[in-house]
Amino acid sequence: MNNEQYGAPQHELNVLSSLLRDGSAAYQLVDWNRGGEPQYWLRPDHFKTPWIGDAYEALLPDGLTDIEQQLQAHPGDNRAQVAANALTARMMTLYQQRAAAGDANAQWAVNQAYYTYSEFWAGLHSTFHQMAQPTWPSNPAHARHDAYVTARAAQHPSTTENVPFEMARPRGYDNDARARELAVIGAILNDPERAHQFRYFPQSPDASPYWLQPQDFGDPATAEIWDALVTGPDPAIALPAATDPNLTPEQRSAAMIQHITTRLTYNDHHRSTGDPAAKDRLDANVNESIGAWLAYASSSDFRPDPNAPDFRPNPDHAARYAVTFILEPSIPAAVEDLAGRVRHYGLSDASLGQIGLELSTTQYALDQLAERLDNAPRILAPDQTAKPAPEQSEGQPSYTSLPTERRVLLSLMQDPSQLHQDGPNRSLAEQDFTQPEHRYLFKAIQTLPPDAAQDRWLLNNQAQQLARYDGAPPLDSQELDNIGLAARTVKVAPADQGASHLVTMTVRRTARDASTAVQAAAQETLDPRALIDQSREQFQQATREALRYHEQSVPEPTPYNTQQANVA
């Protein structure tokens, strides 16, 4: 496969090759739902390989125009040579524009052209020339499907080479659930106008305008079908044949089903390098069987259970079926999955900035989930309240550090002015101390004047008073006396290093507790909206802790890809 030579996914290479070999392949990438100048649903940022994305941007539409004009002027010229020359020139123009805007990497690429021999540009030209040859192992007629895999791979990254995406993770599922999902899909195939029941106007411009998404389906196969039919790039419902009034409903359905099954085959083809199940599906012609089922599901006589002829789903109720049988059942699994991601970051060695970012991302995902649910025609359930999460012990030494708490207190008692210094000391809060005596001693240091905070009699009395005000049990006087004595006799280091450790442990502990509560709630029988709201509250508290200590975080820099092209 060519991807090994160029270090790029085969589907990305195929898209570029198809366009270089046959400019008319670009029409397969046009979004027919938009009028005016051609709009392409495949974007440069969909390409994981930067130099291919740059070449695609340079090629559409100006580069293709250059190629066709050159061939018209000189019909006898070799197309591969003309294509390589035109695209290389357009790439130079693109990099010159970026360099003028301050892009250092583009400036480097431009500078290479002024050398007597430029390995960079010579390699690019050689690569384009080879990809424009008729011997390239792809078919320009299939550019649409290679482009689809490229677009989906950008949104569903995989660690396995050439595996574009996994649309859904398994959950509790049975034949009845699959039949109901097929009934929803069949209703759209029978009449694409029914897809309007699933449209809404999301607040985020990046969100899909359909409230039912592939990840809501319980079966990965039906998830991919919904993506190819409605929500994905170049969906079947946007085909001209899908709304052609000169075709019968059966002919329209057949055109959409052909589009879907070809797409499923391409997905499996690109997955088969790392997924034995995909190879098995290809060998068994499973997608042909899926096509037959879709034809049956889209017919007017479709009944999910052939043994129950009296039951027949109403295709006009497709949206209500989707809410009741697909969207709402998927929400607990989705929320639990989000909690698992928070838990992973909370228990890992990620920086506080990374934990805060993950928590913010999780809240955004919950907001989008709530927005989709609110815009769906759901039948409201009575209010339900989640049960409190059970107390779980998960390795106290990892999330509490009593000796560190003690050292920080001793340092602050010896020099209370440290609380007003920038950095970890200023960020300390009572919840950073897990032992009651430590927590109230810290509160007492905060509330007393600096000279009084160094007097252990006044400090201990203030701590006991604060505990009584809060309705807490009496503090251990012996522990208070021992800490007071140590503060007068033991010299300790400044508090900032220990304080940084304590605030880090608080963030991890809060993230863990929030994920525990959310996972427990997701396993109860709840109204999905109530589950989303309660989960948001839990994660908001954890986010506040992470943001409060964000100054302790040292986020990892985002690497900028300095290699413009992996040339031959």
C-alpha positions as CSV (number, residue, x, y, z in Angstrom):
1,M,0.0,0.0,0.0
2,N,1.2,3.5,-0.8
3,N,0.5,4.8,2.7
4,E,3.7,3.1,3.9
5,Q,5.8,5.0,1.4
6,Y,4.3,8.4,2.1
7,G,3.4,8.1,5.8
8,A,-0.2,9.0,5.1
9,P,-3.6,7.1,5.3
10,Q,-4.5,5.5,2.0
11,H,-7.9,7.2,1.8
12,E,-6.2,10.6,2.0
13,L,-3.8,9.7,-0.7
14,N,-6.6,8.3,-2.9
15,V,-8.6,11.5,-2.7
16,L,-5.6,13.6,-3.9
17,S,-4.8,11.0,-6.6
18,S,-8.3,10.9,-7.9
19,L,-8.5,14.7,-8.3
20,L,-5.1,14.8,-10.1
21,R,-6.1,12.0,-12.5
22,D,-9.6,13.2,-13.2
23,G,-10.7,16.8,-12.4
24,S,-14.4,15.8,-12.7
25,A,-14.0,13.8,-9.5
26,A,-14.4,17.1,-7.7
27,Y,-18.1,17.1,-8.5
28,Q,-18.4,14.1,-6.2
29,L,-17.4,16.4,-3.3
30,V,-19.9,19.2,-4.0
31,D,-22.5,19.9,-1.3
32,W,-25.6,19.9,-3.5
33,N,-27.7,21.5,-0.7
34,R,-25.9,24.8,-1.2
35,G,-26.5,27.1,-4.2
36,G,-24.2,29.5,-5.9
37,E,-20.5,28.7,-6.3
38,P,-19.6,25.0,-5.6
39,Q,-19.2,24.3,-1.9
40,Y,-17.1,21.2,-1.0
41,W,-18.1,19.2,2.0
42,L,-14.5,17.8,2.4
43,R,-12.4,20.5,4.0
44,P,-8.5,20.8,4.1
45,D,-8.6,20.4,7.9
46,H,-10.1,17.0,7.5
47,F,-6.8,15.6,6.4
48,K,-4.6,14.3,9.2
49,T,-1.5,14.7,6.9
50,P,-0.7,18.4,6.7
51,W,1.0,18.4,3.3
52,I,-2.0,16.5,1.7
53,G,-4.4,19.0,3.3
54,D,-2.3,21.9,1.8
55,A,-2.3,20.2,-1.6
56,Y,-6.1,19.7,-1.5
57,E,-6.6,23.4,-0.6
58,A,-4.3,24.4,-3.5
59,L,-6.0,22.1,-5.9
60,L,-9.7,23.1,-5.4
61,P,-10.7,24.9,-7.5
62,D,-7.8,26.9,-8.9
63,G,-5.3,24.1,-9.3
64,L,-7.8,21.9,-11.2
65,T,-8.6,24.9,-13.4
66,D,-4.9,25.3,-14.2
67,I,-4.5,21.7,-15.2
68,E,-7.5,21.7,-17.5
69,Q,-6.5,25.0,-19.2
70,Q,-3.0,23.6,-19.8
71,L,-4.4,20.4,-21.3
72,Q,-6.8,22.3,-23.5
73,A,-3.9,24.5,-24.8
74,H,-1.6,21.5,-25.3
75,P,-3.7,18.4,-25.8
76,G,-0.6,16.2,-26.4
77,D,1.0,16.9,-23.0
78,N,1.2,14.2,-20.4
79,R,-1.5,14.8,-17.8
80,A,0.6,13.5,-14.9
81,Q,3.4,16.0,-15.7
82,V,0.9,18.9,-16.2
83,A,-0.9,18.0,-13.0
84,A,2.4,17.9,-11.0
85,N,3.6,21.2,-12.4
86,A,0.3,23.0,-11.8
87,L,-0.2,21.7,-8.2
88,T,3.4,22.5,-7.3
89,A,3.0,26.1,-8.5
90,R,-0.3,26.5,-6.6
91,M,1.3,25.1,-3.5
92,M,4.0,27.7,-3.8
93,T,1.4,30.4,-4.1
94,L,-0.5,29.1,-1.0
95,Y,2.7,29.0,1.1
96,Q,3.7,32.5,-0.1
97,Q,0.3,33.8,1.1
98,R,0.7,32.1,4.5
99,A,4.2,33.3,4.9
100,A,3.0,36.9,4.3
101,A,0.6,36.4,7.1
102,G,3.4,35.4,9.5
103,D,3.4,31.5,9.2
104,A,7.0,30.5,9.9
105,N,6.7,27.0,8.5
106,A,5.3,28.4,5.3
107,Q,8.2,30.8,5.1
108,W,10.6,27.9,5.5
109,A,8.9,26.1,2.5
110,V,9.1,29.3,0.4
111,N,12.8,29.7,1.2
112,Q,13.5,26.3,-0.1
113,A,12.6,27.4,-3.6
114,Y,15.5,29.8,-3.7
115,Y,18.1,27.1,-3.2
116,T,19.9,25.7,-6.2
117,Y,18.5,22.3,-5.5
118,S,15.5,22.0,-3.2
119,E,14.9,18.5,-1.9
120,F,11.6,19.6,-0.5
121,W,10.0,20.9,-3.7
122,A,11.6,18.2,-5.8
123,G,10.1,15.6,-3.5
124,L,6.7,17.2,-3.7
125,H,6.8,17.4,-7.5
126,S,7.9,13.7,-7.7
127,T,5.1,12.7,-5.3
128,F,2.4,14.5,-7.2
129,H,3.7,13.1,-10.5
130,Q,3.4,9.6,-9.2
131,M,0.0,10.1,-7.7
132,A,-1.3,11.5,-11.0
133,Q,-0.4,8.3,-12.9
134,P,-3.2,5.9,-14.1
135,T,-1.4,3.1,-12.2
136,W,-2.3,4.6,-8.8
137,P,-4.3,1.9,-6.9
138,S,-7.6,3.8,-6.6
139,N,-10.5,4.6,-8.8
140,P,-11.5,8.3,-9.3
141,A,-15.1,7.1,-9.5
142,H,-14.9,6.3,-5.8
143,A,-13.4,9.7,-4.7
144,R,-16.6,10.4,-2.8
145,H,-16.2,7.4,-0.5
146,D,-12.5,7.9,0.1
147,A,-13.3,11.6,0.9
148,Y,-16.1,10.4,3.3
149,V,-13.6,8.2,5.2
150,T,-11.2,11.1,5.4
151,A,-13.8,13.4,6.8
152,R,-15.0,10.8,9.4
153,A,-11.5,9.8,10.4
154,A,-10.8,13.5,11.4
155,Q,-13.7,13.3,13.9
156,H,-13.2,9.7,15.0
157,P,-9.4,9.3,15.4
158,S,-8.1,5.8,15.8
159,T,-4.8,4.5,17.0
160,T,-4.8,1.7,14.4
161,E,-3.4,2.6,11.0
162,N,-6.0,3.2,8.3
163,V,-8.9,2.5,10.7
164,P,-11.2,5.6,10.2
165,F,-13.6,5.4,13.1
166,E,-15.7,3.3,15.4
167,M,-19.1,5.0,15.4
168,A,-20.6,3.5,18.6
169,R,-19.5,1.5,21.6
170,P,-21.6,-1.5,22.5
171,R,-24.2,-1.3,25.3
172,G,-27.2,-3.4,26.3
173,Y,-28.9,-4.4,23.0
174,D,-31.3,-6.9,21.6
175,N,-33.2,-7.7,18.4
176,D,-36.2,-5.5,19.4
177,A,-33.9,-2.5,19.8
178,R,-32.3,-3.2,16.4
179,A,-35.8,-3.6,14.8
180,R,-36.8,-0.2,16.2
181,E,-33.6,1.5,14.9
182,L,-34.3,-0.1,11.5
183,A,-37.9,1.3,11.6
184,V,-36.5,4.8,12.1
185,I,-34.0,4.4,9.3
186,G,-36.6,2.8,7.0
187,A,-39.0,5.7,7.5
188,I,-36.3,8.1,6.2
189,L,-35.4,5.8,3.2
190,N,-39.1,5.6,2.4
191,D,-39.4,9.4,2.4
192,P,-36.3,11.6,2.9
193,E,-38.5,14.6,3.8
194,R,-39.0,12.9,7.2
195,A,-35.4,13.8,8.0
196,H,-36.7,17.4,8.7
197,Q,-38.3,15.9,11.9
198,F,-34.8,15.5,13.2
199,R,-33.4,19.0,12.4
200,Y,-32.9,21.8,14.9
201,F,-30.8,24.9,15.3
202,P,-27.9,24.2,17.7
203,Q,-26.3,27.1,19.6
204,S,-22.8,25.9,18.6
205,P,-22.0,26.5,14.9
206,D,-19.9,23.4,14.9
207,A,-22.7,21.1,16.1
208,S,-24.7,18.9,13.8
209,P,-28.1,20.3,12.9
210,Y,-29.7,16.9,13.7
211,W,-30.6,16.0,17.3
212,L,-30.3,12.3,16.6
213,Q,-26.6,11.3,16.2
214,P,-24.9,8.0,15.2
215,Q,-23.5,7.6,18.7
216,D,-27.0,7.3,20.0
217,F,-27.6,4.0,18.2
218,G,-26.9,0.8,20.1
219,D,-25.6,-1.2,17.1
220,P,-22.4,0.0,15.4
221,A,-23.9,-1.0,12.0
222,T,-27.1,1.1,12.4
223,A,-24.9,3.9,13.7
224,E,-22.8,3.9,10.5
225,I,-26.0,3.6,8.4
226,W,-27.5,6.7,10.1
227,D,-24.3,8.6,9.5
228,A,-24.2,7.7,5.8
229,L,-27.9,8.4,5.5
230,V,-28.5,11.6,7.4
231,T,-25.7,13.2,9.6
232,G,-22.5,12.5,7.8
233,P,-20.7,14.4,5.1
234,D,-22.3,13.8,1.7
235,P,-25.4,12.0,3.2
236,A,-27.7,9.9,1.1
237,I,-30.6,12.2,1.7
238,A,-28.7,14.9,-0.2
239,L,-28.3,12.9,-3.3
240,P,-30.2,14.4,-6.3
241,A,-31.8,11.0,-6.8
242,A,-33.2,11.1,-3.2
243,T,-35.6,13.9,-4.1
244,D,-36.0,13.3,-7.9
245,P,-39.8,13.6,-8.6
246,N,-39.4,11.5,-11.7
247,L,-38.4,8.4,-9.7
248,T,-40.7,6.1,-7.8
249,P,-40.3,5.8,-4.0
250,E,-38.7,2.4,-4.6
251,Q,-36.2,3.8,-7.0
252,R,-35.3,6.7,-4.7
253,S,-34.8,4.2,-1.8
254,A,-32.7,2.0,-4.0
255,A,-30.3,4.9,-4.9
256,M,-29.9,5.8,-1.2
257,I,-29.3,2.2,-0.2
258,Q,-26.7,1.8,-2.9
259,H,-25.0,4.9,-1.6
260,I,-25.1,3.6,2.0
261,T,-23.9,0.0,1.3
262,T,-21.0,1.3,-0.8
263,R,-20.0,3.6,2.0
264,L,-20.1,0.7,4.5
265,T,-17.9,-1.4,2.2
266,Y,-15.4,1.4,2.0
267,N,-15.3,1.8,5.8
268,D,-14.7,-1.9,6.2
269,H,-12.0,-1.8,3.5
270,H,-10.0,0.9,5.3
271,R,-10.7,-0.8,8.7
272,S,-9.6,-4.2,7.5
273,T,-5.9,-3.5,7.9
274,G,-6.3,-3.5,11.7
275,D,-9.8,-5.0,12.4
276,P,-10.3,-8.7,11.6
277,A,-14.0,-8.3,12.1
278,A,-14.1,-5.8,9.2
279,K,-12.2,-8.2,7.0
280,D,-14.7,-11.0,7.9
281,R,-17.6,-8.8,7.0
282,L,-16.1,-8.0,3.6
283,D,-15.4,-11.7,2.9
284,A,-19.0,-12.7,3.9
285,N,-20.6,-9.9,1.8
286,V,-22.4,-8.7,4.9
287,N,-23.1,-5.3,3.5
288,E,-25.1,-6.8,0.7
289,S,-27.3,-8.5,3.3
290,I,-27.6,-5.1,5.1
291,G,-28.7,-3.6,1.8
292,A,-31.4,-6.2,1.5
293,W,-32.6,-5.5,5.0
294,L,-32.7,-1.7,4.3
295,A,-34.8,-2.3,1.2
296,Y,-37.2,-4.3,3.4
297,A,-37.2,-1.7,6.1
298,S,-38.0,1.1,3.7
299,S,-40.9,-0.7,2.1
300,S,-44.5,0.1,3.1
301,D,-45.0,-3.4,4.3
302,F,-42.1,-3.4,6.8
303,R,-42.9,-5.0,10.1
304,P,-40.1,-5.3,12.7
305,D,-41.3,-8.8,13.8
306,P,-42.5,-11.0,11.0
307,N,-44.1,-13.3,13.6
308,A,-46.4,-10.4,14.7
309,P,-48.2,-9.4,11.5
310,D,-50.6,-7.1,13.4
311,F,-47.8,-4.8,14.6
312,R,-46.7,-2.2,12.0
313,P,-44.7,0.9,12.9
314,N,-46.1,4.2,11.7
315,P,-43.3,5.8,9.6
316,D,-44.7,9.3,10.4
317,H,-43.8,8.6,14.1
318,A,-40.1,8.1,13.2
319,A,-39.0,11.0,15.4
320,R,-40.9,9.8,18.4
321,Y,-39.6,6.3,18.0
322,A,-36.1,7.7,17.8
323,V,-36.5,9.6,21.0
324,T,-38.1,6.8,23.0
325,F,-36.1,3.9,21.7
326,I,-32.7,5.3,20.6
327,L,-31.9,8.7,22.1
328,E,-33.2,8.4,25.7
329,P,-31.8,4.9,26.3
330,S,-28.4,6.1,25.0
331,I,-28.0,8.9,27.5
332,P,-27.1,7.0,30.7
333,A,-24.3,5.2,28.7
334,A,-23.1,8.4,27.3
335,V,-23.0,10.2,30.7
336,E,-21.3,7.2,32.3
337,D,-18.7,7.3,29.5
338,L,-18.0,11.0,30.1
339,A,-17.6,10.3,33.8
340,G,-15.1,7.6,33.0
341,R,-13.0,10.0,31.0
342,V,-13.0,12.5,33.9
343,R,-12.1,9.6,36.2
344,H,-9.2,8.7,34.0
345,Y,-7.8,12.2,34.0
346,G,-8.5,12.7,37.7
347,L,-6.5,9.5,38.6
348,S,-3.7,10.1,36.1
349,D,-0.6,12.2,36.4
350,A,-2.1,14.9,34.0
351,S,-1.5,18.5,34.9
352,L,-4.2,20.5,36.6
353,G,-4.7,22.4,33.4
354,Q,-5.4,19.2,31.5
355,I,-7.8,18.1,34.2
356,G,-9.6,21.4,34.0
357,L,-9.7,21.2,30.2
358,E,-11.2,17.7,30.3
359,L,-13.8,18.8,32.9
360,S,-14.8,21.8,30.7
361,T,-15.0,19.6,27.6
362,T,-17.2,17.2,29.6
363,Q,-19.5,20.0,30.6
364,Y,-19.7,21.2,27.0
365,A,-20.6,17.6,25.9
366,L,-23.4,17.5,28.5
367,D,-24.7,20.8,27.3
368,Q,-24.9,19.6,23.8
369,L,-26.6,16.4,24.9
370,A,-29.2,18.4,26.8
371,E,-29.7,20.7,23.8
372,R,-30.3,17.7,21.5
373,L,-32.7,16.1,24.0
374,D,-34.6,19.3,24.5
375,N,-35.1,19.8,20.8
376,A,-36.4,16.2,20.3
377,P,-40.2,15.5,20.5
378,R,-39.9,13.6,23.7
379,I,-42.6,12.5,26.0
380,L,-41.7,14.0,29.4
381,A,-41.2,11.7,32.3
382,P,-42.0,12.6,35.9
383,D,-39.2,14.3,37.9
384,Q,-36.8,11.8,39.4
385,T,-34.0,12.4,41.9
386,A,-30.8,10.5,41.8
387,K,-29.7,8.6,44.8
388,P,-26.6,9.8,46.5
389,A,-23.4,8.1,45.4
390,P,-22.1,5.4,47.8
391,E,-18.9,6.2,49.7
392,Q,-16.0,4.5,48.0
393,S,-12.5,4.2,49.3
394,E,-10.0,4.3,46.5
395,G,-6.6,4.4,48.0
396,Q,-6.6,7.3,50.5
397,P,-2.8,7.8,50.4
398,S,-3.1,8.8,46.7
399,Y,-5.5,11.6,47.5
400,T,-4.7,12.7,51.1
401,S,-1.3,13.5,52.5
402,L,-1.5,14.1,56.3
403,P,2.2,14.6,56.8
404,T,2.2,17.3,54.1
405,E,-0.9,18.9,55.6
406,R,1.0,19.0,58.9
407,R,4.2,20.5,57.4
408,V,2.2,23.2,55.6
409,L,0.4,24.2,58.8
410,L,3.7,24.3,60.8
411,S,5.2,26.6,58.1
412,L,2.2,28.9,58.1
413,M,2.1,29.1,61.9
414,Q,5.7,30.1,61.9
415,D,5.2,32.7,59.2
416,P,1.5,33.5,58.5
417,S,2.4,36.1,55.9
418,Q,3.0,33.3,53.4
419,L,-0.7,33.2,52.8
420,H,-0.5,36.5,51.1
421,Q,2.3,35.5,48.7
422,D,1.5,34.7,45.1
423,G,1.4,31.1,44.1
424,P,0.2,28.0,45.8
425,N,0.0,29.5,49.3
426,R,-2.5,32.2,48.1
427,S,-4.6,29.4,46.5
428,L,-4.9,27.3,49.6
429,A,-8.4,26.7,50.9
430,E,-9.9,24.7,53.8
431,Q,-11.0,21.8,51.5
432,D,-7.3,21.1,50.8
433,F,-7.0,19.8,54.3
434,T,-8.7,16.4,54.9
435,Q,-8.2,16.0,58.7
436,P,-10.7,18.1,60.8
437,E,-8.0,19.5,63.1
438,H,-5.9,20.6,60.1
439,R,-8.8,22.1,58.3
440,Y,-9.9,24.3,61.3
441,L,-6.3,25.3,62.2
442,F,-6.0,26.6,58.7
443,K,-9.3,28.5,59.0
444,A,-8.1,29.9,62.3
445,I,-4.8,31.1,60.7
446,Q,-6.8,32.8,58.0
447,T,-9.1,34.6,60.5
448,L,-6.5,35.7,63.1
449,P,-4.0,38.6,62.8
450,P,-0.5,37.3,62.0
451,D,0.8,37.8,65.5
452,A,-2.2,36.0,67.1
453,A,-1.9,33.1,64.6
454,Q,1.6,32.4,66.0
455,D,0.1,32.0,69.6
456,R,-0.9,28.4,69.9
457,W,-3.4,29.1,72.8
458,L,-5.3,31.7,70.7
459,L,-5.0,29.6,67.6
460,N,-6.3,26.4,69.2
461,N,-9.2,28.2,70.8
462,Q,-10.1,29.9,67.5
463,A,-10.0,26.5,65.7
464,Q,-12.4,25.0,68.3
465,Q,-14.7,28.0,68.1
466,L,-14.9,27.7,64.3
467,A,-15.7,24.0,64.5
468,R,-18.6,24.8,67.0
469,Y,-19.9,27.5,64.7
470,D,-20.0,24.9,61.8
471,G,-21.7,22.3,64.0
472,A,-18.7,20.0,63.6
473,P,-17.7,17.5,66.3
474,P,-15.1,18.7,68.9
475,L,-11.6,18.7,67.6
476,D,-8.9,16.5,69.1
477,S,-7.1,18.8,71.6
478,Q,-4.1,16.5,71.8
479,E,-3.6,16.8,68.0
480,L,-3.9,20.6,68.2
481,D,-1.4,20.8,71.1
482,N,1.1,18.5,69.3
483,I,0.9,20.7,66.2
484,G,1.3,23.9,68.2
485,L,4.3,22.4,70.0
486,A,6.0,21.3,66.8
487,A,5.5,24.8,65.3
488,R,7.7,26.2,68.1
489,T,10.3,23.5,68.1
490,V,10.6,22.1,64.5
491,K,12.0,24.1,61.6
492,V,10.2,23.3,58.3
493,A,10.6,24.4,54.7
494,P,8.5,27.2,53.2
495,A,4.9,26.2,52.6
496,D,4.6,26.7,48.9
497,Q,5.9,23.3,47.8
498,G,3.6,21.4,50.2
499,A,0.7,23.7,49.3
500,S,1.1,22.9,45.6
501,H,0.9,19.2,46.5
502,L,-2.3,19.7,48.6
503,V,-4.1,21.7,45.9
504,T,-3.2,19.1,43.3
505,M,-4.7,16.3,45.5
506,T,-7.8,18.3,46.0
507,V,-8.4,18.6,42.3
508,R,-7.8,14.9,41.8
509,R,-10.0,14.0,44.7
510,T,-12.9,16.2,43.5
511,A,-12.7,14.9,40.0
512,R,-12.8,11.3,41.3
513,D,-15.7,12.0,43.6
514,A,-17.7,13.8,40.8
515,S,-17.1,10.9,38.4
516,T,-18.1,8.4,41.1
517,A,-21.4,10.2,41.8
518,V,-22.2,10.5,38.1
519,Q,-21.5,6.9,37.4
520,A,-23.7,5.8,40.3
521,A,-26.5,8.1,39.1
522,A,-26.2,6.8,35.5
523,Q,-26.9,3.3,36.8
524,E,-30.2,4.3,38.4
525,T,-33.5,4.6,36.6
526,L,-33.7,8.4,36.0
527,D,-35.3,10.8,33.6
528,P,-32.4,11.5,31.1
529,R,-32.8,15.3,31.5
530,A,-32.5,15.0,35.3
531,L,-29.4,12.8,34.9
532,I,-27.8,15.4,32.7
533,D,-28.5,18.2,35.1
534,Q,-27.2,16.4,38.1
535,S,-24.1,15.3,36.3
536,R,-23.5,18.9,35.2
537,E,-23.7,20.1,38.8
538,Q,-21.2,17.5,39.9
539,F,-18.7,18.4,37.2
540,Q,-19.2,22.1,37.7
541,Q,-17.9,21.8,41.3
542,A,-14.9,19.8,40.1
543,T,-14.3,22.4,37.4
544,R,-14.3,25.2,39.9
545,E,-11.6,23.4,41.9
546,A,-9.5,22.9,38.8
547,L,-9.8,26.5,37.7
548,R,-9.1,27.8,41.2
549,Y,-5.8,26.1,41.1
550,H,-5.1,26.6,37.4
551,E,-2.1,28.7,38.2
552,Q,-0.4,25.5,39.6
553,S,-0.8,23.9,36.2
554,V,1.8,23.8,33.5
555,P,-0.1,22.8,30.4
556,E,1.8,21.0,27.8
557,P,2.5,23.1,24.7
558,T,0.6,22.2,21.6
559,P,3.2,20.9,19.1
560,Y,3.0,22.6,15.7
561,N,3.7,20.2,12.8
562,T,7.0,21.5,11.3
563,Q,7.3,18.9,8.6
564,Q,5.3,20.2,5.7
565,A,5.5,17.0,3.6
566,N,6.7,13.5,3.7
567,V,8.1,13.3,0.3
568,A,9.2,10.3,-1.7
